Amino acid sequence: SFLTNKSHETDLCQDVNESLATILTKDPSLDVRLLAIRQVCELAHNATNDAISDTAATTPSATTSNTTTPPSRTYTPDISVFSAELLLAVANRVSSKNKIERRDAITGLAQIFHKHYIRKILRHVQDGGDDCDIEVILRVLHEHCSEEQTKNYKFVVEAEEKFGWIPQKVFECVYFSDATDPELRNRIYQIVDDVLLDGGLTATSRAVGLAIILHGLKKKGKENAFKWMCALFSQRSQLQRALGLYLDARVKAKGCEAGSAEAFTADAEAMEKLEVVASLSSPLVGISSSNSDSTADMSSVLKRFHTAKDKHIFRILSTIASPTHSPSARKRAFDELPKRTKGMGAVSVAWTKALARRCSMGAFVNFESIEHCIILAQESFEANDCKVSSLFLTCVKTMIAPFPALAATKESFKNLVEFLEVVRTDVTPEAKKELEEYGIVTLISDILAKSASSMPVSDVGGKG
């Protein structure tokens, strides 16, 4: 409450920051540390850049018309009150042996990053909508992704020191496997999908935000976080493929004559594929359930799921088994699956929900953001900025490693082919030198080769 009521007293707040940081890193009581994590994160998330709000209701006194009540002041802590050292002390608890402490710390930090860092950086891009002027985007990226220019902006350096490292900490949490902490793994999927770059941002804003975050993860000293990010998306890609294979096998089994040896064999093969799906999704210990269904084990959950009568369950899942599904398909899966699986029991419902979350593409990366990365790469090149163009193309190349189909949509593939033709044939000698410096031609060629691998042969041939 001190940071709320006395946020204008800078020196005293500095002392409080130091005291709280000491509590977070050294207090032996778990309850005390958890309370400190939650209060610091809540206050920091709710903080504004306007510390004092005057309500100043001047009401005549009941006894004399010559006096007024003093102005009422509501203090909301300014985000500047919270030191980088205090937030780093919260981050220190991510490596705690206690699972709740880990989960609360990384969740709070991610929410702070979104509100006070990435949203603030992207505000002008967001205001410009999906057709935001490329000059606005170039200015934002040069401020935050150009080492030469960044050091000239004190506010950028300070914001980077206070918040810029948070995505690194989020992805480092992927180190905690399902065997170690499945609930944290579920939370990390949720943070990456819905917090770092939430669905309220335009596709253009998310593309720019993705470029900023990936640029940060590729800096020296953050290589492990980048590798863990790739591992997380690789697991999602494997899960999508496994789910697609299971759904195909289930359809095949249902098409066999009931009671035949062929049906029995096909059904057994489908169950084997469902077990692979389960191995790549959340284990039951990472799922909360009601007491009435707490005795369910994975084999019984999978059996109930596999024998479900509602065909819509499997149709809904088939829409998110491809990485190119739309945000509306994801939302429909989240809305409909709990209702349609309710009769299977609480644990089965929770497992299906976790499957949908881990399988579906969130706001951090999906076909919309990749499509916009490709468009922005072209526009940046046309604005004579190969450096920024390469940033966007690097985003695409990184994300199609696990999800080749993201750049194989009709629109994206067509834009890439056109882009490649331009940079190979219609450039000045000066532009050609810059293209070579940033490897633009190689980037586009690599992306096309990788994305083409996920397309039917007839479609690839048809692209010319």
Buried (B, 14 or more C-beta within 10 A) or exposed (E): EBBBEBBBEEEEBBEBBBEBBEBBBEBEEEEEBBEBBBBBBEBBBBBEEEBEEEEEEEEEEEEEEEEEEEEEEEBBBBBBBBBBBBBBBBBBBBBBEEBEBBBBBBBBBBBBBBBBBBBBBBEBBBEBEEEBEBEBBBBBBBBBBBEEBBEEBEEBEEBBBBBBBBBBBBBBBBBBEBEEBBBBBBBBBBBBBBBBBBEEBBBBBBBBBBBBBBBBBEBEEBEBBBBBBBBBBEBBBBBBBBBBBBBBBBEBBBEBEEEEEEBEEBBEBBBEBBBBBBEBBBBBEBBEBEEEBEEBEBEBBBBBBBEBEBEEBBEBBBBBBBBBBBBEBBEBBBEBBBEBBEEBBBBBBBBBBBBBBBBBBBBBBBBBBBBBBBBBBBBBBEBEBBBBBBBBBBBBBBBBBBBBBBBBBEEBBEBBBEBBEBBEEEBEEEBBEBBEEBBBBBBBBBBBEBBBEBBEEEEBEEBE
